[in-house]
Amino acid sequence: MNLQRDDIHRHLSRILAEERRLLGELESVLQRETEILRGDDAQAIERIGDSRHGYINTLSRLDAERADTCRMLSFGNGPNGLARLYEWADPSEGLRQDWNSNLELARRCKALNDRNGAIVLAKLGRVQQLLGKLRGTGPAPVYSARGSRYGGLGARDLGCA
């Protein structure tokens, strides 16, 4: 049983170390994304978004690997099963400390991602306003209780080519 415990400890240590590395890199990518989003370079926005998605996919794979280990050893699913697995594999609680450090990194990444999302929403709102002015329409129509819209479509002929 000790050999198995040692093997699982090494396995979980590898997952946590890889996760820590990826989260650190993702944090840097999200910080760069913030600067790129403040500009108008659509290609740079697309490239940094692809990079972000690559990190998210790899982190998701690691999370699935950890969850599979938890289930394989009959510790169950979710945070309670994970806590039991870490306790069993490492009574000194080093794995749990590494996990908590990774959670803090993930929270910082989430905050950066939320900020970037707010920037994107603000830009999208601005584009919608400009399109509305170009088309000669006001804000999006509101529906009444009967399902009919208040306000017209406001379509306007902009000319022909």
Legacy VTK file of the C-alpha trace (Angstrom):
# vtk DataFile Version 3.0
C-alpha trace
ASCII
DATASET POLYDATA
POINTS 161 float
0.000 0.000 0.000
2.891 2.385 0.697
4.203 2.029 -2.836
0.770 2.916 -4.183
0.510 5.885 -1.827
3.955 7.088 -2.917
2.988 6.662 -6.575
-0.224 8.624 -6.062
1.665 11.333 -4.163
4.098 11.718 -7.077
1.202 11.719 -9.551
-0.677 14.427 -7.648
2.519 16.448 -7.132
3.112 16.370 -10.886
-0.447 17.525 -11.587
-0.218 20.355 -9.050
3.190 21.504 -10.324
1.984 21.509 -13.933
-1.180 23.327 -12.891
0.849 25.948 -10.982
3.067 26.539 -14.032
0.077 26.838 -16.367
-1.825 29.162 -14.037
1.208 31.429 -13.755
1.520 31.558 -17.533
-2.236 32.096 -17.906
-2.056 35.021 -15.486
0.597 36.619 -17.725
-1.499 35.950 -20.835
-4.551 37.540 -19.206
-2.526 40.608 -18.242
-1.295 40.931 -21.840
-4.863 40.397 -23.026
-5.984 43.379 -20.947
-3.524 45.630 -22.764
-4.427 44.196 -26.178
-8.161 44.634 -25.521
-7.614 48.317 -24.831
-6.316 48.674 -28.375
-8.002 48.013 -31.704
-5.871 45.189 -33.158
-8.449 42.498 -33.971
-5.803 39.977 -35.036
-3.883 40.388 -31.773
-7.138 39.954 -29.841
-7.837 36.738 -31.746
-4.302 35.404 -31.191
-4.305 36.108 -27.457
-7.793 34.573 -27.172
-6.565 31.399 -28.864
-3.631 31.284 -26.464
-5.946 31.730 -23.463
-8.179 28.927 -24.679
-5.168 26.624 -25.022
-4.289 27.169 -21.375
-7.893 26.637 -20.277
-8.102 23.373 -22.219
-4.874 22.050 -20.694
-5.960 23.079 -17.192
-9.295 21.336 -17.747
-7.457 18.176 -18.761
-5.386 18.278 -15.573
-8.518 18.804 -13.489
-10.145 15.794 -15.153
-7.015 13.731 -14.482
-7.152 14.691 -10.794
-10.877 13.898 -10.606
-10.288 10.530 -12.303
-7.632 9.700 -9.705
-10.058 10.611 -6.946
-12.761 8.325 -8.361
-10.337 5.517 -9.216
-9.246 5.334 -5.588
-12.874 5.549 -4.368
-12.559 8.927 -2.677
-15.605 10.224 -4.533
-16.227 13.455 -6.424
-16.002 17.082 -5.509
-14.079 19.020 -2.892
-14.673 16.506 -0.078
-13.317 13.611 -2.118
-10.318 15.680 -3.162
-9.606 16.660 0.453
-9.731 12.986 1.481
-7.423 12.024 -1.389
-4.852 14.683 -0.469
-5.029 13.701 3.190
-4.512 10.021 2.353
-1.695 10.609 -0.150
0.123 13.195 1.996
-0.645 13.326 5.720
1.908 16.183 6.051
-0.567 18.340 4.040
2.010 19.536 1.493
-0.319 18.590 -1.357
-3.172 20.519 0.235
-0.936 23.582 0.616
0.064 23.340 -3.051
-3.627 22.981 -3.967
-4.535 26.077 -1.927
-1.745 28.050 -3.641
-3.104 26.968 -7.021
-6.608 28.000 -5.984
-5.314 31.473 -5.134
-3.606 31.706 -8.544
-6.848 30.556 -10.193
-8.792 33.268 -8.321
-6.398 35.909 -9.619
-6.814 34.537 -13.150
-10.598 34.632 -12.750
-10.462 38.274 -11.625
-8.313 39.189 -14.641
-10.618 37.258 -16.964
-13.673 39.003 -15.483
-11.996 42.385 -16.001
-11.196 41.480 -19.607
-14.776 40.361 -20.117
-15.993 43.747 -18.860
-13.707 45.480 -21.356
-15.110 43.329 -24.173
-18.706 44.069 -23.090
-18.001 47.793 -22.968
-16.487 47.690 -26.464
-19.417 45.657 -27.752
-21.864 48.157 -26.248
-20.006 50.981 -27.936
-20.090 49.185 -31.305
-23.837 48.579 -30.914
-24.374 52.271 -30.165
-22.389 53.279 -33.226
-24.278 50.807 -35.409
-27.538 52.191 -34.067
-26.498 55.707 -35.021
-25.363 54.558 -38.445
-28.683 52.789 -39.047
-30.694 55.608 -37.520
-32.187 53.370 -34.850
-32.504 53.846 -31.139
-31.900 51.272 -28.481
-33.089 47.713 -29.021
-36.882 47.412 -28.990
-38.612 46.373 -25.776
-41.404 43.811 -25.810
-44.773 44.407 -24.171
-46.616 41.836 -22.092
-48.447 40.721 -25.278
-45.240 40.155 -27.196
-45.492 43.177 -29.465
-42.566 45.506 -29.723
-42.558 49.121 -28.732
-40.854 51.206 -31.343
-40.177 50.538 -34.990
-37.282 48.861 -36.598
-36.012 52.166 -37.813
-34.482 50.731 -40.974
-33.117 53.390 -43.218
-31.793 53.269 -46.761
-28.119 54.166 -46.697
-27.789 54.329 -50.466
-26.908 51.868 -53.171
-23.701 50.700 -54.709
LINES 1 162
161 0 1 2 3 4 5 6 7 8 9 10 11 12 13 14 15 16 17 18 19 20 21 22 23 24 25 26 27 28 29 30 31 32 33 34 35 36 37 38 39 40 41 42 43 44 45 46 47 48 49 50 51 52 53 54 55 56 57 58 59 60 61 62 63 64 65 66 67 68 69 70 71 72 73 74 75 76 77 78 79 80 81 82 83 84 85 86 87 88 89 90 91 92 93 94 95 96 97 98 99 100 101 102 103 104 105 106 107 108 109 110 111 112 113 114 115 116 117 118 119 120 121 122 123 124 125 126 127 128 129 130 131 132 133 134 135 136 137 138 139 140 141 142 143 144 145 146 147 148 149 150 151 152 153 154 155 156 157 158 159 160
